[in-house]
Amino acid sequence: MATVDQMDGAVPEVEEPSGRPILTLLWIALFVAAFAPTAMWLWSRWTISIWYSGHGIFMPFILAYLLWERLHEDPVSGSHSSAWGFVFLFTGLAMLALDAAIQTDLLAAAGLVVCLPGLSLLVLGGDRTRGLVFALVIAAFMLPIPAGFVTKIHLFLREITAFGTSYVVPLLDIPLSKNGTVLNVPGHSVSVADACSGFSTMYAAVTTGLILSHLNPSKSRGLMLIATSVVLAIICNIIRVSFLVLVVYYGHADLLETSLHEGSGIVSFAVVIAILFWMSGRETFRGPEPERSE
């Protein structure tokens, strides 16, 4: 006689027999081995330069924290598994296999992200995976965005940065003219290139804003964090480029070829993230209040 779940077509979560944990660890180990080259590629992209997806290096730690936070609220009391996990797992592995033929690396990295909910369903089950939806979705933000998808965004941000700088620098009684995204001061010109668009800082800021919004108990403050992250990244980048223009104006254009250029990007990144953490408040990381016994 069919049960209600079977008649509805649902895939039940079943408790694993005693031999399953060893088998589970085995195929998890195989998964790690399959995606190890992809993980190394992601690491190389995260560490290649501050102008790319530098924030990605923090994402594994953030995902681990979000996982710990959720399981801390809902400890795993038994080993359950949902067969729906194989749908995600096989899809991600198919993307990995396809990437082996076309050699994009990014497709394999996307396949890794697709596999994560599959692993969660197979190891933790459907109920606990539903509580991890945010962490599994935010994992996509560790992927570098192909340049072809952000060309127009880069140009838009470059124009905003050049426009803002053309107003900030003259406040210091320094003559400056703007020609598109080229800023001219007496004797020198500074081009606001893609690297100076502030896109990498904005990508990191939006990611941070979403995470802090998720952790913050106040929905209104969470929405404020998300909205502020974009504006804050733009303002800090305008200040950074204005500083670089001043360096050039005072006769130190050669410094732009040193670590000062990239270092200014790191400082801008750090300032934006620090302000977002400050705005989120201490309650963001306090966790849920313990229930009081009567």
Backbone bond lengths (Angstrom), bond angles and torsions (degrees), N, CA, C in turn:
res aa  C-N    CA-C-N  psi(-1)  N-CA   C-N-CA  omega(-1)  CA-C   N-CA-C  phi
1 M - - - 1.471 - - 1.528 108.81 -
2 A 1.340 117.48 130.74 1.466 121.38 -176.01 1.513 110.89 -74.89
3 T 1.348 115.53 143.12 1.458 120.26 175.27 1.507 109.46 -82.66
4 V 1.348 116.24 171.96 1.464 121.07 -179.87 1.520 110.77 -62.81
5 D 1.388 116.62 -43.64 1.457 120.16 -179.16 1.512 111.44 -62.17
6 Q 1.365 116.42 -38.71 1.449 119.63 -179.19 1.512 111.46 -68.38
7 M 1.353 117.10 -37.67 1.450 120.16 179.81 1.517 110.98 -69.43
8 D 1.336 117.79 -31.66 1.461 121.31 179.91 1.522 112.23 -79.98
9 G 1.318 116.68 -7.49 1.460 119.41 -179.92 1.510 113.17 80.84
10 A 1.349 119.00 10.48 1.456 121.43 -178.98 1.516 110.19 -76.41
11 V 1.321 115.80 152.09 1.459 120.44 176.11 1.507 107.66 -97.08
12 P 1.333 118.69 110.12 1.460 120.49 -174.97 1.510 111.75 -72.09
13 E 1.325 114.80 153.58 1.445 120.45 172.59 1.509 107.21 -91.66
14 V 1.297 115.43 126.85 1.456 120.04 -177.05 1.506 108.85 -116.98
15 E 1.337 115.49 147.60 1.456 119.39 178.02 1.515 108.83 -75.75
16 E 1.300 116.80 135.39 1.439 121.07 -174.88 1.512 111.04 -74.90
17 P 1.344 117.31 141.01 1.451 119.88 173.53 1.518 110.66 -67.75
18 S 1.335 115.28 169.01 1.463 119.49 -172.53 1.522 112.88 -61.56
19 G 1.349 118.67 -26.72 1.461 120.25 -178.60 1.510 114.18 -82.42
20 R 1.312 117.16 -13.59 1.461 120.27 -174.00 1.523 114.20 -68.24
21 P 1.352 120.39 -36.63 1.466 118.29 -178.70 1.529 113.17 -55.09
22 I 1.338 117.39 -39.40 1.458 120.25 179.65 1.528 110.00 -66.14
23 L 1.348 116.32 -42.37 1.456 120.25 178.10 1.530 110.83 -64.12
24 T 1.333 116.19 -39.78 1.464 120.71 178.28 1.527 111.05 -61.38
25 L 1.328 116.44 -45.05 1.460 120.30 178.46 1.526 111.02 -62.89
26 L 1.330 116.73 -32.77 1.460 120.15 -179.04 1.511 111.43 -67.28
27 W 1.365 116.81 -49.02 1.455 115.97 -177.93 1.522 112.76 -75.21
28 I 1.345 117.54 -21.96 1.465 119.36 171.44 1.530 109.86 -66.70
29 A 1.343 115.29 -39.69 1.462 119.45 177.90 1.529 110.74 -64.07
30 L 1.323 116.63 -38.28 1.462 120.53 177.35 1.527 110.76 -66.16
31 F 1.333 115.96 -37.67 1.470 120.35 177.15 1.527 110.72 -62.68
32 V 1.323 116.10 -45.21 1.467 120.72 179.53 1.520 110.20 -61.61
33 A 1.333 117.08 -41.85 1.462 120.76 179.94 1.530 110.65 -65.20
34 A 1.340 117.18 -39.20 1.469 120.48 -177.93 1.519 111.54 -65.87
35 F 1.344 116.41 -37.94 1.464 120.05 -175.60 1.528 113.01 -98.06
36 A 1.329 118.11 5.55 1.469 120.20 -179.86 1.532 112.09 -58.43
37 P 1.341 119.55 -45.56 1.478 118.33 177.37 1.525 112.58 -62.22
38 T 1.328 117.00 -34.24 1.466 120.66 177.82 1.522 110.64 -66.12
39 A 1.335 115.94 -41.06 1.466 119.81 178.10 1.522 110.85 -62.74
40 M 1.335 116.75 -38.49 1.466 120.24 178.11 1.525 110.46 -66.66
41 W 1.332 117.06 -37.16 1.466 120.08 177.70 1.519 110.74 -65.05
42 L 1.335 116.68 -43.39 1.460 120.25 177.56 1.521 110.56 -59.94
43 W 1.325 116.43 -42.79 1.470 120.34 178.87 1.527 110.59 -59.60
44 S 1.332 116.75 -41.47 1.467 119.75 179.87 1.521 111.52 -65.35
45 R 1.319 117.76 -34.97 1.462 121.23 178.49 1.531 110.70 -72.11
46 W 1.310 116.99 -38.00 1.468 120.20 -179.57 1.524 112.06 -67.58
47 T 1.319 116.20 -32.08 1.466 120.25 -173.02 1.525 112.97 -103.55
48 I 1.321 118.14 0.84 1.465 119.96 -176.34 1.524 111.89 -66.98
49 S 1.333 117.08 -37.37 1.463 120.39 -178.94 1.524 109.41 -172.94
50 I 1.296 116.04 154.94 1.462 120.95 176.44 1.525 111.17 -65.92
51 W 1.347 116.95 -19.63 1.463 120.36 -176.67 1.527 112.26 -77.69
52 Y 1.317 117.74 -7.92 1.452 120.55 179.82 1.528 109.20 -105.25
53 S 1.305 117.67 -143.45 1.475 121.08 -175.72 1.521 110.37 -89.48
54 G 1.328 116.13 61.23 1.454 120.73 -177.35 1.517 113.66 -62.27
55 H 1.334 116.27 -28.47 1.464 118.75 -178.88 1.526 111.90 -68.91
56 G 1.345 116.62 -17.82 1.460 119.91 -177.25 1.510 113.52 -59.51
57 I 1.336 116.46 -26.73 1.457 120.35 -178.86 1.528 111.69 -63.52
58 F 1.337 116.41 -23.68 1.464 120.37 179.73 1.532 112.64 -89.55
59 M 1.326 117.14 -14.75 1.459 120.02 -172.28 1.530 114.14 -62.92
60 P 1.351 120.46 -41.94 1.468 117.90 177.53 1.520 113.08 -57.95
61 F 1.332 116.77 -37.97 1.464 120.21 179.30 1.530 110.95 -69.67
62 I 1.340 115.74 -37.98 1.463 119.81 178.13 1.524 110.74 -66.02
63 L 1.321 116.66 -42.60 1.460 120.33 178.23 1.519 110.76 -63.19
64 A 1.336 116.79 -39.76 1.468 120.29 177.54 1.522 110.65 -62.77
65 Y 1.350 116.72 -39.75 1.468 120.15 178.83 1.529 111.07 -65.55
66 L 1.341 116.71 -44.15 1.461 119.96 -179.98 1.526 110.84 -63.88
67 L 1.324 116.65 -37.08 1.461 120.54 176.79 1.520 110.69 -65.21
68 W 1.344 114.99 -46.50 1.470 119.05 179.58 1.519 110.90 -61.78
69 E 1.333 117.27 -42.72 1.463 120.75 -178.22 1.524 111.05 -60.69
70 R 1.342 115.87 -44.05 1.462 119.67 -178.38 1.524 111.48 -67.96
71 L 1.320 117.02 -45.44 1.467 119.72 -178.84 1.521 111.70 -71.80
72 H 1.336 116.61 -22.94 1.464 119.97 174.94 1.524 110.25 -67.57
73 E 1.350 115.86 -36.53 1.458 120.29 177.13 1.532 111.51 -74.78
74 D 1.349 115.69 -31.47 1.451 120.61 -176.93 1.525 108.30 -132.53
75 P 1.339 117.49 77.45 1.463 120.71 -174.95 1.530 112.01 -58.20
76 V 1.323 115.86 146.01 1.459 120.73 178.53 1.518 108.61 -74.61
77 S 1.319 116.49 112.10 1.458 121.19 -178.04 1.517 112.19 -97.40
78 G 1.319 116.98 -11.23 1.457 120.92 -179.43 1.509 109.33 -159.99
79 S 1.296 115.99 165.08 1.462 120.09 -178.86 1.516 109.16 -98.81
80 H 1.323 117.41 113.47 1.445 122.72 -178.68 1.528 108.93 -125.72
81 S 1.300 115.23 159.92 1.454 119.38 -178.08 1.515 109.76 -145.57
82 S 1.339 116.02 142.31 1.458 122.18 175.72 1.525 108.68 -114.20
83 A 1.328 116.02 126.23 1.463 120.62 -177.96 1.519 112.79 -65.12
84 W 1.356 118.10 -15.72 1.468 120.17 176.02 1.516 111.48 -61.09
85 G 1.328 116.93 -20.69 1.460 119.71 179.61 1.513 113.33 -60.18
86 F 1.342 116.55 -30.59 1.462 119.39 -179.35 1.529 111.67 -65.98
87 V 1.339 117.46 -27.93 1.472 120.36 178.11 1.524 109.94 -61.58
88 F 1.340 116.21 -48.53 1.461 120.48 178.97 1.525 110.79 -67.90
89 L 1.331 116.00 -41.80 1.452 120.30 -175.91 1.526 111.47 -64.52
90 F 1.326 117.16 -46.13 1.458 120.14 -179.43 1.534 111.37 -68.56
91 T 1.354 116.41 -33.73 1.473 119.50 176.82 1.524 110.56 -64.53
92 G 1.333 116.34 -46.09 1.458 120.21 179.16 1.513 112.52 -63.50
93 L 1.328 116.64 -39.82 1.461 120.23 178.96 1.531 110.89 -68.44
94 A 1.347 117.19 -34.32 1.471 120.61 175.96 1.525 110.26 -64.25
95 M 1.342 117.03 -38.94 1.464 120.79 176.90 1.525 110.62 -64.54
96 L 1.331 116.09 -37.73 1.466 120.77 177.35 1.527 110.41 -64.24
97 A 1.329 116.04 -43.77 1.470 120.16 -179.94 1.524 110.88 -65.33
98 L 1.321 116.86 -41.19 1.467 120.18 178.93 1.517 110.82 -64.21
99 D 1.323 116.47 -39.20 1.467 120.09 -179.69 1.527 111.29 -66.63
100 A 1.330 116.21 -28.48 1.464 119.09 177.33 1.526 110.92 -62.45
101 A 1.354 115.81 -25.95 1.460 120.30 -179.95 1.523 112.36 -88.08
102 I 1.347 117.01 -39.33 1.464 119.50 -174.66 1.527 113.40 -98.82
103 Q 1.355 117.16 -12.14 1.464 122.93 171.21 1.529 113.84 58.18
104 T 1.340 116.87 53.07 1.463 119.28 175.21 1.528 112.17 -96.57
105 D 1.324 116.64 -23.54 1.467 124.35 -175.09 1.527 111.63 69.66
106 L 1.334 117.20 -41.65 1.457 120.42 -178.98 1.528 111.55 -66.24
107 L 1.332 117.48 -36.78 1.462 120.63 178.58 1.523 110.30 -64.29
108 A 1.322 116.66 -40.08 1.462 120.29 177.10 1.523 110.62 -64.51
109 A 1.345 117.04 -39.19 1.463 120.89 178.03 1.521 110.61 -64.11
110 A 1.342 116.47 -40.39 1.462 119.86 175.91 1.529 110.44 -64.23
111 G 1.343 116.52 -36.28 1.454 120.40 176.64 1.521 111.92 -62.56
112 L 1.318 116.41 -36.89 1.465 120.24 176.70 1.524 110.57 -60.84
113 V 1.342 115.97 -44.50 1.467 120.16 179.44 1.522 110.76 -63.44
114 V 1.343 117.03 -39.25 1.470 121.01 179.39 1.524 110.75 -64.97
115 C 1.321 117.03 -32.49 1.461 120.93 -179.11 1.530 113.04 -70.50
116 L 1.326 117.43 -24.79 1.466 120.17 -174.59 1.525 113.52 -58.73
117 P 1.357 120.22 -47.84 1.461 118.04 176.47 1.521 112.18 -63.68
118 G 1.340 117.04 -29.94 1.453 119.41 176.36 1.514 111.69 -64.02
119 L 1.333 116.43 -44.13 1.457 120.39 177.18 1.528 111.20 -61.68
120 S 1.336 115.17 -41.93 1.460 119.80 -179.58 1.526 111.17 -63.31
121 L 1.325 117.40 -43.37 1.460 121.07 179.57 1.520 111.34 -64.10
122 L 1.313 116.58 -39.90 1.454 119.98 -177.32 1.524 112.42 -74.56
123 V 1.320 116.56 -33.50 1.470 120.28 -176.69 1.525 111.94 -91.94
124 L 1.342 116.73 -43.55 1.471 120.44 -173.24 1.521 113.54 -103.61
125 G 1.319 118.25 -21.60 1.457 120.51 -178.46 1.520 112.31 94.49
126 G 1.334 115.23 170.69 1.460 121.15 -174.89 1.509 114.37 -67.63
127 D 1.345 118.21 -42.87 1.469 120.88 -176.20 1.515 111.44 -61.40
128 R 1.335 116.52 -48.13 1.463 119.07 -178.78 1.527 111.35 -71.64
129 T 1.321 117.19 -31.67 1.467 119.66 177.88 1.519 110.88 -65.39
130 R 1.333 117.09 -36.92 1.470 118.94 177.17 1.525 110.89 -60.00
131 G 1.316 117.12 -31.88 1.464 120.29 177.02 1.512 113.11 -75.34
132 L 1.334 116.65 -11.90 1.463 121.35 -178.79 1.516 112.53 -106.73
133 V 1.337 116.92 12.08 1.469 120.67 -175.75 1.522 111.35 -56.13
134 F 1.325 117.21 -44.97 1.469 119.38 -178.04 1.522 110.94 -60.08
135 A 1.334 117.20 -47.17 1.463 120.66 -178.96 1.521 111.05 -61.77
136 L 1.330 116.90 -38.86 1.461 120.75 -178.58 1.527 111.15 -70.72
137 V 1.333 117.44 -31.85 1.462 120.89 178.13 1.528 110.48 -76.46
138 I 1.321 116.42 -43.26 1.466 120.01 -177.47 1.529 111.15 -66.81
139 A 1.328 117.49 -17.91 1.463 120.82 177.90 1.524 111.04 -59.63
140 A 1.329 117.10 -27.36 1.467 120.40 179.52 1.528 111.63 -63.73
141 F 1.329 117.60 -21.31 1.461 120.85 -178.50 1.522 112.57 -75.21
142 M 1.324 117.45 -4.21 1.465 118.05 175.44 1.523 110.93 -86.38
143 L 1.330 117.48 -6.35 1.458 120.99 -179.99 1.528 110.43 -81.10
144 P 1.327 117.81 135.43 1.465 119.51 173.03 1.523 110.00 -69.08
145 I 1.313 116.78 141.53 1.461 121.03 179.98 1.525 109.08 -90.07
146 P 1.334 117.95 127.91 1.470 119.94 179.51 1.520 111.41 -58.51
147 A 1.321 116.58 142.19 1.463 121.61 -176.76 1.523 111.97 -58.68
148 G 1.339 116.19 -34.09 1.458 119.26 -178.54 1.510 113.96 -62.44
149 F 1.342 117.07 -25.41 1.458 121.12 -178.95 1.526 112.45 -84.69
150 V 1.318 116.87 -17.83 1.465 119.16 -173.37 1.527 112.78 -118.57
151 T 1.329 116.97 11.91 1.471 119.63 -178.03 1.525 111.24 -57.84
152 K 1.337 116.55 -47.71 1.469 119.77 -179.12 1.525 111.43 -67.35
153 I 1.336 116.43 -34.23 1.470 119.29 177.86 1.523 109.89 -66.42
154 H 1.329 116.29 -42.87 1.467 120.51 177.22 1.531 110.31 -56.98
155 L 1.331 116.17 -47.61 1.468 119.99 -178.28 1.522 110.65 -62.75
156 F 1.329 117.25 -42.38 1.462 121.09 179.58 1.525 111.01 -62.23
157 L 1.323 116.59 -44.71 1.465 120.59 -180.00 1.522 111.49 -68.38
158 R 1.328 117.14 -35.17 1.461 120.46 176.63 1.528 110.65 -62.23
159 E 1.329 116.05 -42.65 1.460 120.33 180.00 1.527 111.10 -66.50
160 I 1.331 116.92 -40.51 1.465 120.12 177.71 1.522 110.32 -63.41
161 T 1.337 116.15 -43.60 1.467 120.41 -179.35 1.521 111.25 -63.87
162 A 1.331 116.42 -44.62 1.464 120.06 179.14 1.524 110.72 -63.32
163 F 1.329 116.45 -41.82 1.463 120.90 179.61 1.530 110.65 -62.83
164 G 1.341 116.83 -47.06 1.460 120.11 -179.62 1.510 112.28 -64.14
165 T 1.329 116.29 -40.98 1.470 120.18 179.87 1.518 111.33 -65.13
166 S 1.329 116.73 -35.19 1.470 120.73 -179.60 1.518 111.82 -66.14
167 Y 1.341 117.57 -15.20 1.464 120.91 176.07 1.525 111.66 -99.91
168 V 1.330 116.92 -31.77 1.471 120.04 -177.31 1.525 111.44 -73.61
169 V 1.318 117.82 -49.21 1.469 121.42 -174.72 1.525 112.21 -61.11
170 P 1.338 120.68 -44.35 1.471 119.58 178.67 1.523 113.86 -61.32
171 L 1.330 118.39 -20.09 1.469 120.75 175.99 1.522 111.43 -63.00
172 L 1.345 116.04 -19.76 1.463 121.34 179.19 1.531 111.23 -97.56
173 D 1.345 116.10 19.34 1.467 122.61 179.08 1.536 111.93 61.52
174 I 1.319 116.05 35.31 1.463 121.56 176.31 1.523 108.04 -113.40
175 P 1.325 118.55 120.59 1.470 120.68 -179.39 1.525 110.99 -66.14
176 L 1.304 115.65 135.00 1.467 120.60 -179.64 1.517 109.02 -149.08
177 S 1.316 115.95 134.82 1.461 121.19 174.21 1.523 108.81 -121.39
178 K 1.311 115.70 152.56 1.464 121.41 -176.79 1.518 109.95 -120.16
179 N 1.329 114.89 132.14 1.456 121.34 175.33 1.526 107.71 -127.71
180 G 1.326 115.93 93.10 1.457 119.44 -173.45 1.510 110.10 68.83
181 T 1.330 116.86 -117.15 1.463 120.41 177.14 1.528 111.20 -108.57
182 V 1.337 116.15 19.98 1.467 121.41 176.50 1.520 108.48 -106.23
183 L 1.329 116.64 126.80 1.460 122.96 -178.54 1.527 108.82 -105.85
184 N 1.314 115.88 126.36 1.461 121.16 -175.95 1.523 110.84 -112.47
185 V 1.341 114.96 123.96 1.464 121.74 170.81 1.518 106.24 -118.84
186 P 1.323 118.47 161.74 1.467 120.09 -176.73 1.533 112.96 -50.33
187 G 1.323 114.89 116.03 1.462 120.83 176.13 1.514 115.55 87.34
188 H 1.318 117.89 -6.31 1.470 119.42 -175.18 1.527 110.61 -147.02
189 S 1.329 114.58 157.25 1.465 121.85 173.73 1.525 108.46 -131.74
190 V 1.301 115.79 140.09 1.472 122.07 178.52 1.521 107.91 -122.84
191 S 1.316 116.22 121.61 1.462 121.03 178.97 1.524 110.08 -95.21
192 V 1.327 115.91 128.08 1.462 120.88 176.37 1.529 106.58 -84.92
193 A 1.341 115.68 93.58 1.459 121.58 -177.97 1.525 110.31 -84.47
194 D 1.338 116.00 -179.69 1.466 120.64 179.94 1.522 111.63 -57.55
195 A 1.344 115.68 -38.18 1.464 119.54 -179.39 1.523 112.25 -63.19
196 C 1.339 116.26 -25.25 1.461 120.76 -179.53 1.527 112.25 -99.27
197 S 1.338 117.15 8.99 1.462 119.75 -178.25 1.523 112.28 -72.16
198 G 1.329 116.50 -22.35 1.460 119.96 -178.27 1.515 113.40 86.26
199 F 1.348 117.19 10.48 1.460 119.55 -177.12 1.524 111.70 -64.03
200 S 1.335 117.46 -42.38 1.466 119.96 -178.28 1.521 111.02 -62.74
201 T 1.344 116.56 -39.69 1.466 119.80 177.26 1.517 110.94 -66.67
202 M 1.333 116.38 -38.78 1.463 119.43 178.94 1.525 111.02 -66.20
203 Y 1.330 117.15 -41.74 1.462 121.54 178.39 1.524 109.71 -58.52
204 A 1.339 116.26 -45.58 1.458 120.84 179.17 1.525 111.38 -67.09
205 A 1.339 116.52 -38.64 1.461 120.70 -178.49 1.529 111.37 -66.37
206 V 1.337 116.39 -43.88 1.467 120.06 179.22 1.529 110.18 -64.19
207 T 1.328 116.65 -41.85 1.467 120.45 177.55 1.525 110.62 -60.26
208 T 1.335 116.02 -46.03 1.463 120.72 179.30 1.522 111.04 -64.38
209 G 1.337 116.75 -42.08 1.457 120.42 178.91 1.517 112.27 -60.64
210 L 1.322 117.20 -41.20 1.467 121.00 178.84 1.525 110.93 -65.33
211 I 1.322 116.73 -42.36 1.467 120.28 -178.94 1.523 110.84 -66.45
212 L 1.331 117.00 -46.94 1.465 120.50 179.82 1.530 110.89 -65.32
213 S 1.323 116.78 -35.06 1.461 120.51 177.28 1.519 110.22 -63.84
214 H 1.320 116.51 -39.48 1.467 120.72 178.86 1.525 111.24 -66.04
215 L 1.327 116.51 -38.96 1.461 120.43 -176.69 1.521 112.68 -79.88
216 N 1.338 116.93 -25.19 1.464 120.01 -175.84 1.517 111.26 -75.35
217 P 1.330 118.13 132.41 1.469 120.46 -179.56 1.522 113.69 -70.46
218 S 1.340 117.73 -17.57 1.457 121.44 -178.92 1.531 109.60 -93.10
219 K 1.319 117.53 117.57 1.463 120.94 179.82 1.524 111.61 -66.58
220 S 1.337 116.68 -38.93 1.464 119.37 -179.71 1.521 111.46 -64.83
221 R 1.330 116.15 -41.49 1.469 118.84 178.04 1.528 110.13 -68.40
222 G 1.321 116.79 -34.54 1.452 120.15 177.54 1.520 111.68 -61.77
223 L 1.327 117.16 -44.51 1.461 120.84 177.67 1.519 110.81 -64.62
224 M 1.322 116.65 -36.94 1.459 120.78 178.15 1.528 110.51 -63.75
225 L 1.328 117.13 -39.00 1.457 121.02 -179.77 1.525 110.97 -63.87
226 I 1.329 116.37 -41.80 1.460 120.30 -179.52 1.533 110.55 -65.20
227 A 1.339 115.74 -45.98 1.468 119.89 -178.91 1.525 111.24 -66.80
228 T 1.327 116.43 -39.44 1.462 120.78 -177.00 1.520 112.10 -69.95
229 S 1.319 117.47 -29.94 1.462 120.65 -174.93 1.528 111.52 -57.70
230 V 1.324 117.49 -40.66 1.463 120.89 -179.46 1.526 110.69 -68.52
231 V 1.326 116.24 -49.69 1.472 120.98 -178.54 1.522 110.52 -61.68
232 L 1.314 115.90 -42.74 1.460 120.91 -178.04 1.530 111.23 -63.53
233 A 1.328 116.47 -40.89 1.465 119.91 179.09 1.523 110.87 -63.74
234 I 1.321 117.13 -40.14 1.469 120.91 179.86 1.524 110.72 -66.47
235 I 1.328 117.10 -46.28 1.471 121.04 -178.50 1.534 110.71 -61.90
236 C 1.333 116.25 -46.07 1.470 119.27 -178.80 1.518 111.21 -64.90
237 N 1.320 117.58 -34.31 1.457 119.43 178.80 1.523 111.42 -70.69
238 I 1.331 117.71 -36.34 1.473 120.64 175.99 1.523 110.14 -62.74
239 I 1.325 116.25 -42.11 1.471 120.27 178.51 1.533 109.86 -64.00
240 R 1.327 116.85 -40.86 1.469 120.86 -179.66 1.537 111.05 -63.32
241 V 1.320 117.08 -46.93 1.467 120.49 -179.45 1.526 110.01 -67.08
242 S 1.330 117.30 -36.60 1.473 120.19 176.85 1.527 110.28 -60.99
243 F 1.321 116.35 -40.73 1.469 120.91 177.33 1.528 110.57 -61.91
244 L 1.332 117.11 -43.09 1.461 120.61 179.89 1.528 111.32 -65.61
245 V 1.320 116.96 -36.28 1.462 120.56 176.68 1.534 109.96 -63.75
246 L 1.314 116.52 -40.44 1.471 120.39 177.66 1.522 110.90 -63.29
247 V 1.333 116.41 -40.05 1.472 120.29 177.77 1.524 109.98 -59.33
248 V 1.331 116.59 -43.20 1.464 120.96 179.34 1.531 110.86 -67.31
249 Y 1.323 116.30 -42.42 1.469 120.87 -176.93 1.526 111.43 -61.85
250 Y 1.328 116.10 -37.20 1.464 119.05 -178.26 1.527 112.32 -87.86
251 G 1.324 115.79 20.77 1.464 120.34 169.52 1.505 116.59 84.84
252 H 1.304 117.83 23.06 1.466 120.02 -179.30 1.527 110.89 -121.97
253 A 1.326 115.87 43.38 1.463 120.38 -178.35 1.524 111.66 -61.07
254 D 1.331 116.87 -27.91 1.462 119.88 -179.97 1.527 112.25 -64.16
255 L 1.321 117.25 -21.29 1.465 120.26 -179.72 1.529 112.19 -68.16
256 L 1.340 116.26 -20.75 1.465 118.74 178.64 1.523 111.56 -68.86
257 E 1.331 116.47 -16.54 1.462 121.08 177.84 1.521 111.55 -91.13
258 T 1.313 117.00 2.91 1.467 120.89 -179.82 1.524 109.70 -105.96
259 S 1.324 115.24 -171.09 1.468 121.06 -179.35 1.525 112.48 -68.88
260 L 1.352 117.01 -9.16 1.464 119.72 178.48 1.519 110.85 -60.52
261 H 1.321 116.82 -39.54 1.461 121.26 -177.99 1.528 110.69 -61.14
262 E 1.327 116.16 -54.71 1.464 119.80 179.88 1.516 111.25 -69.26
263 G 1.336 116.14 -34.57 1.460 119.50 179.12 1.510 112.17 -62.65
264 S 1.329 117.29 -34.99 1.465 120.01 178.06 1.529 110.52 -64.91
265 G 1.336 116.02 -33.50 1.463 119.42 176.40 1.519 111.72 -67.27
266 I 1.338 116.36 -39.32 1.464 120.48 178.35 1.523 110.47 -64.56
267 V 1.342 116.01 -41.95 1.462 119.94 178.75 1.517 110.54 -63.21
268 S 1.324 117.17 -44.49 1.463 121.46 178.58 1.522 110.81 -59.25
269 F 1.332 115.81 -45.16 1.460 121.69 177.65 1.529 110.74 -58.20
270 A 1.342 115.79 -48.20 1.465 120.47 -177.08 1.526 111.74 -65.00
271 V 1.326 116.69 -39.90 1.468 120.52 -179.57 1.531 110.92 -63.95
272 V 1.335 116.13 -44.79 1.469 120.19 -179.76 1.524 110.66 -60.95
273 I 1.331 116.59 -47.45 1.466 120.39 -179.03 1.524 110.78 -63.99
274 A 1.340 116.90 -41.47 1.466 120.66 -179.49 1.528 110.97 -62.67
275 I 1.329 117.15 -42.34 1.469 120.51 179.72 1.528 110.60 -64.81
276 L 1.328 116.91 -40.73 1.463 120.02 178.69 1.529 111.04 -63.07
277 F 1.328 116.82 -40.98 1.469 119.88 177.55 1.522 110.26 -64.61
278 W 1.327 116.62 -40.25 1.464 120.66 179.05 1.530 110.77 -63.98
279 M 1.315 115.73 -41.93 1.465 120.20 -179.79 1.527 112.06 -67.60
280 S 1.330 116.64 -29.93 1.469 119.24 -177.41 1.519 112.46 -70.33
281 G 1.335 116.81 -26.86 1.461 119.89 177.27 1.522 113.17 85.95
282 R 1.299 115.47 161.93 1.466 121.02 -177.08 1.524 112.84 -66.92
283 E 1.334 116.33 -28.74 1.466 119.09 -175.71 1.524 112.53 -65.09
284 T 1.327 116.73 -14.82 1.466 119.81 -179.25 1.515 111.86 -59.59
285 F 1.335 117.37 -36.30 1.460 120.82 -174.60 1.527 112.69 -111.11
286 R 1.314 116.82 15.32 1.457 119.02 178.59 1.515 112.66 -79.65
287 G 1.333 116.54 -24.01 1.457 119.62 -178.83 1.508 110.27 79.37
288 P 1.308 117.14 175.91 1.456 121.18 -178.03 1.524 112.03 -68.90
289 E 1.313 115.59 144.92 1.457 120.63 177.68 1.533 109.92 -69.48
290 P 1.336 118.20 135.12 1.461 119.33 178.52 1.518 111.26 -65.69
291 E 1.314 115.50 145.17 1.464 119.82 -179.92 1.508 109.73 -73.64
292 R 1.342 115.60 136.27 1.456 120.97 179.49 1.529 109.99 -88.28
293 S 1.317 114.63 133.96 1.460 118.82 178.14 1.507 109.52 -81.63
294 E 1.300 113.97 145.10 1.463 118.59 -179.18 1.525 110.67 -71.96
